[in-house]
């Protein structure tokens, strides 16, 4: 099982580290990351393995949203199944 985490906001030092640390806190393993800086905006998409989560998926999602609010970022966590359903014709 995997999830997609997106992060968008003003670029600051340590965004990747903070999101990765929150993943580690919930035992979500980071598989792949792509990020770019567009002028002063930080954009990241992270694919994580959630098969060994230490809490349920909703708690991870809520924790990521709270982290985003604390850091002035928009962090969205979507289960792979939902992502696939949205993009399946």
C-alpha positions as CSV (number, residue, x, y, z in Angstrom):
1,X,0.0,0.0,0.0
2,X,1.2,3.4,-0.9
3,X,0.2,7.1,-0.6
4,X,1.0,10.3,-2.4
5,X,1.9,13.4,-0.4
6,X,1.9,16.8,-2.0
7,X,3.4,19.9,-0.5
8,X,3.0,23.4,-1.8
9,X,4.0,26.7,-0.2
10,X,6.6,29.4,0.2
11,X,10.1,27.9,0.0
12,X,11.9,27.7,3.4
13,X,14.8,25.6,4.7
14,X,13.9,22.1,6.0
15,X,10.5,21.4,4.4
16,X,11.7,18.0,3.0
17,X,13.3,17.2,6.3
18,X,10.1,18.0,8.3
19,X,7.8,16.1,6.1
20,X,10.2,13.1,6.0
21,X,10.5,13.2,9.8
22,X,6.7,13.1,10.1
23,X,6.6,10.1,7.7
24,X,9.2,8.3,9.9
25,X,7.2,9.1,13.0
26,X,4.3,7.1,11.5
27,X,6.6,4.4,10.0
28,X,5.8,5.5,6.4
29,X,8.7,4.7,4.2
30,X,9.6,7.3,1.6
31,X,10.0,5.6,-1.8
32,X,10.4,8.5,-4.2
33,X,10.5,12.3,-4.1
34,X,10.3,14.9,-6.7
35,X,10.5,18.6,-5.8
36,X,11.1,21.9,-7.5
37,X,11.4,25.5,-6.6
38,X,9.4,27.9,-8.9
39,X,10.7,31.3,-8.0
40,X,9.9,31.4,-4.3
41,X,7.4,28.5,-4.3
42,X,8.2,25.0,-3.1
43,X,6.4,22.1,-4.8
44,X,6.9,18.5,-3.8
45,X,5.3,15.1,-4.6
46,X,6.3,12.2,-2.4
47,X,5.4,8.5,-2.8
48,X,5.4,6.6,0.5
49,X,4.9,3.0,1.5
50,X,2.2,2.9,4.1
51,X,2.0,-0.9,4.5
52,X,3.7,-0.8,8.0
53,X,2.1,2.4,9.4
54,X,2.2,2.6,13.2
55,X,-1.3,4.3,13.2
56,X,-4.2,4.3,10.8
57,X,-4.0,6.3,7.6
58,X,-6.4,9.0,8.7
59,X,-4.1,9.9,11.6
60,X,-1.1,10.2,9.2
61,X,-3.2,12.4,6.9
62,X,-4.3,14.6,9.8
63,X,-0.8,14.9,11.1
64,X,0.5,16.0,7.7
65,X,-2.3,18.6,7.4
66,X,-1.4,19.9,10.9
67,X,2.3,20.1,10.0
68,X,1.3,22.1,6.9
69,X,-0.7,24.5,8.9
70,X,2.2,25.0,11.4
71,X,4.6,25.6,8.6
72,X,2.4,27.8,6.3
73,X,2.2,25.0,3.7
74,X,-0.6,23.1,2.0
75,X,0.1,19.3,2.6
76,X,-2.3,16.8,1.1
77,X,-2.0,13.1,1.7
78,X,-3.9,10.7,-0.6
79,X,-4.1,6.9,-0.4
80,X,-3.0,5.3,-3.7
81,X,-6.3,3.5,-4.1
82,X,-8.2,6.9,-4.2
83,X,-5.5,8.4,-6.5
84,X,-5.9,5.4,-8.9
85,X,-9.7,5.6,-8.9
86,X,-9.6,9.3,-9.7
87,X,-7.4,8.7,-12.7
88,X,-9.0,5.5,-14.0
89,X,-11.4,5.7,-17.0
